[in-house]
């Protein structure tokens, strides 16, 4: 039906074309009918050809389907066979594993000990100073420990013997003082230099005048950023580097903890750094202490010279104006004709004139001895405030955040007591010297008054 409608439409179209062109004599209706007949015949032939190809492909698909069904059945049979073989192999493996466990016996415990020893030795060797000379041990011990950890591999006799050899070599090297020439050392500035070093067992590695530290991550030797006390320790490193087998005993600062004590020693602040921990309060205390010390020394020297001149005046009959006693005696000589009461007043006035010079600065020394511990207490309170502020901000997990405030609190307390104690002693000494001179003046004045009273 569809084909007929299509043919009718084409016929009408071609008819219109033919009619339109008939005037020109190009096509006629018969010619158009003939063309339609030819197109229909061609369409029928193409359709029949497509039907034949489809039927042929359908037959091929049925063949492929049969082949797939046949192959699936074959694979199912093969899967059954493989599953049976797998179960049999599982039983065989279980029997073989049981036989292996039975035959190993105590050897399994031995291999466990070997694994543990290899792991412990690797950790010890990585942190040892001898590792810079024998760097290939860590890889071997790592591989051996990994092999011992697996159930399908066992250590060979050669590997066990090498493990024993490495342990024995480490024990032997611990007792040697060994010179290593032209070894690579990383200096304080980060540069590389090749120089002679000395390894003292597994305790220290030193160069000429310097201690060296070992970095286990890179297996290198580097110079400490800060060396210990000059002379006492670094001088011994130079001695041991330059020593030979015939030089006898060489004194050396040995660190039995392989660097722990040395690290703590170099991190200990020196005197300047310790004073700097006290902050502004600490510097004020030190300034007061220096001022009190200088004033005390000046007073002590002046009073000592004044005391000597007074004692010298006691031995002389003629008064001199270069000392306090001489000036008091000159007042007596001037007022010999006065009555006793007047003479006593005149001598008392002369002693009062001499007293300020003898007691000058002594009160200030006393004030410093009192203020210094109070300043130390102020620094203690300030340091504790800083400590509590650090605790408020960062908590108590890291003690280093609190160390600054605690250091200030303790250092200022120490500085205050350090200034106060000698200042009190100096004040007592200076005050005693002043009082002794004043007492001599008063004794001599009282004696002169008594003598004048007897004459009258």
Number of C-alpha atoms within 10 A of each C-alpha: 6 7 10 10 10 11 16 13 12 15 18 13 13 20 20 13 16 21 16 14 13 14 10 9 10 12 17 17 16 11 14 19 14 10 13 17 12 11 12 13 10 11 12 10 11 11 10 10 11 11 11 12 10 11 11 11 12 12 11 12 12 11 11 12 12 12 11 12 10 11 12 12 11 11 11 11 11 12 12 11 11 12 11 12 12 12 11 12 12 12 12 12 12 12 12 12 12 12 11 11 13 10 11 13 10 10 12 15 11 13 19 14 13 19 21 15 17 25 19 13 19 19 15 14 22 20 17 21 27 22 20 20 10 12 12 10 16 19 11 15 24 17 13 21 22 14 16 22 16 9 8 7 10 15 14 10 9 9 14 14 10 15 20 13 12 16 14 11 12 19 13 11 16 16 12 12 15 14 20 14 11 11 17 16 21 17 16 12 8 10 9 13 13 12 13 17 25 23 22 23 21 23 18 23 27 23 23 18 17 21 25 23 22 23 15 16 8 9 17 16 21 21 20 18 12 13 18 18 12 11 11 11 18 20 17 21 26 19 16 24 19 15 14 11 6 6 10 8 9 11 12 16 13 17 15 13 11 20 19 11 13 21 16 10 14 15 12 12 12 11 8 8 10 15 20 17 22 28 18 14 24 27 16 18 28 19 13 22 23 14 15 27 19 13 19 23 14 14 25 21 13 17 23 16 13 20 21 14 17 21 15 13 20 15 8 11 9 11 19 17 12 12 19 27 30 22 19 25 23 17 17 22 12 11 16 14 12 14 13 20 12 14 22 21 12 19 26 17 14 21 19 12 14 19 17 10 13 21 17 13 19 20 12 15 28 19 16 22 25 18 17 27 22 18 21 29 20 17 27 24 19 18 26 19 15 20 20 16 15 20 16 10 9 13 13 13 9 11 12 11 18 21 15 17 25 22 21 29 28 20 24 34 24 19 24 29 21 17 25 27 14 15 25 18 14 23 26 15 15 26 22 14 21 24 16 14 23 21 12 17 24 17 12 17 23 15 12 19 22 14 12 19 14 9 8 10
